[in-house]
Amino acid sequence: MKLIILFFLFFNLASYSDVFEKSYAIVTNIKTNLIWQDNIEVTQYTEDFTMANVFCENLILNNYTHWELPTIKELHSIIDIDNKNKTINKKFKYVKPVIYWSKTQDVKDTNILWLVDFKTAKTLKSKTDEKYQVRCVKRLEK
């Protein structure tokens, strides 16, 4: 009986820990109701902050519109901390260990934005005119 209880406890914890679901060109975090862009463009498209915003605003993916750049907290939520390479969660197909934009501004200077380096899992700062990768996010209504 104890073995059965342990099995169900482990099964429930394992299924709860994997909150990401992959479908065509997107990954959904079912806990946060965030949909992430996951197509080839996330590995190819680099742009300054203004054009990164324009890209996300114009993105239509899986019939979803109204995409935007993620916050720094949202970007951190897709880091796979158990992976020694500090890459994005394993459900993402299109992964490039580079720096991605967030829309989170520095409190002291609005021309400085926070970014995440998915090779090192470090948080960085940059001016808005630098060029980095773009991965858009969509917030679903709860």
C-alpha positions in Angstrom: 0.0 0.0 0.0 2.8 2.4 0.9 4.4 1.7 -2.5 1.1 2.7 -4.3 0.9 5.9 -2.3 4.5 6.8 -3.1 3.9 6.1 -6.8 0.9 8.4 -6.9 2.7 11.1 -5.0 5.7 11.0 -7.4 3.4 10.9 -10.5 1.4 13.9 -9.3 4.6 15.9 -8.5 6.2 15.0 -11.8 3.2 16.0 -13.8 2.8 19.3 -11.9 6.4 20.2 -12.4 6.1 20.1 -16.2 3.8 23.0 -16.9 4.8 23.6 -20.5 2.9 22.2 -23.4 4.2 22.3 -27.0 2.0 22.6 -30.1 2.7 23.9 -33.6 5.0 27.0 -33.4 4.1 27.8 -29.7 4.8 26.6 -26.2 2.1 27.3 -23.5 2.8 27.6 -19.8 -0.4 26.2 -18.4 0.3 27.6 -14.9 0.9 31.2 -16.0 -1.3 31.2 -19.1 1.5 32.5 -21.2 1.9 31.4 -24.8 5.5 31.7 -26.2 6.5 32.0 -29.8 8.5 28.9 -30.8 9.2 29.0 -34.5 12.4 29.3 -36.6 12.2 33.1 -36.4 13.3 33.1 -32.7 16.7 31.8 -33.8 17.1 34.1 -36.8 15.5 37.5 -36.0 17.7 40.1 -34.3 16.7 43.7 -34.0 16.9 46.8 -31.8 14.3 47.3 -29.1 12.0 49.5 -31.2 11.9 47.0 -34.1 11.6 44.0 -31.7 8.4 45.6 -30.3 7.1 46.2 -33.9 7.8 42.6 -34.8 5.9 41.2 -31.8 3.0 43.6 -32.3 2.6 42.4 -35.9 3.1 38.7 -35.2 0.3 36.4 -36.1 1.0 32.9 -34.9 -1.4 29.9 -34.6 -4.2 32.5 -35.2 -3.1 34.5 -32.2 -2.5 38.2 -32.5 -1.5 40.9 -29.9 1.9 39.5 -29.0 4.5 41.5 -27.1 8.0 41.4 -25.7 8.1 39.5 -22.4 9.0 41.0 -19.1 12.3 40.0 -17.5 10.4 37.9 -15.0 8.6 36.1 -17.8 11.9 35.4 -19.6 13.4 33.9 -16.5 10.4 31.6 -16.2 11.4 29.6 -19.3 15.0 29.0 -18.2 15.6 25.3 -17.5 17.6 25.6 -14.3 18.2 21.8 -14.2 20.0 21.9 -17.5 23.8 22.4 -17.1 23.8 24.5 -20.3 21.2 26.9 -18.8 19.0 26.7 -21.9 15.3 27.3 -22.4 12.9 24.6 -21.1 13.0 21.4 -23.1 9.6 21.8 -24.6 10.9 24.6 -26.8 12.0 23.3 -30.2 13.7 26.5 -31.4 16.5 27.3 -29.0 19.5 29.4 -29.5 21.9 30.1 -26.6 22.0 33.9 -27.1 20.6 37.1 -25.6 16.9 37.9 -25.8 15.1 41.2 -25.3 12.6 41.9 -22.5 10.5 45.0 -22.2 11.5 45.7 -18.6 13.2 49.0 -18.3 15.9 50.0 -15.9 14.4 52.1 -13.0 17.1 54.7 -13.3 17.3 55.0 -17.1 14.4 54.2 -19.5 16.8 53.9 -22.4 18.3 50.8 -20.7 16.5 47.5 -20.8 16.9 44.2 -19.1 17.8 41.1 -21.2 18.5 37.4 -20.5 21.4 35.5 -21.9 20.2 31.9 -22.5 23.7 30.5 -22.7 24.6 31.6 -19.1 21.2 32.3 -17.6 22.5 35.8 -16.6 20.5 38.9 -16.6 22.1 41.8 -18.5 21.3 45.4 -19.4 21.5 47.1 -22.8 20.7 50.3 -24.6 17.7 50.2 -26.8 19.7 50.6 -30.1 21.6 47.4 -29.6 20.4 44.3 -31.6 19.4 41.1 -29.8 17.1 38.1 -30.5 13.3 38.3 -30.1 10.9 35.8 -28.6 7.4 37.1 -28.2 4.8 36.2 -25.6 1.0 36.3 -25.5 -1.0 36.5 -22.3 -4.2 34.5 -22.2 -7.2 35.5 -20.2 -7.6 33.4 -17.1 
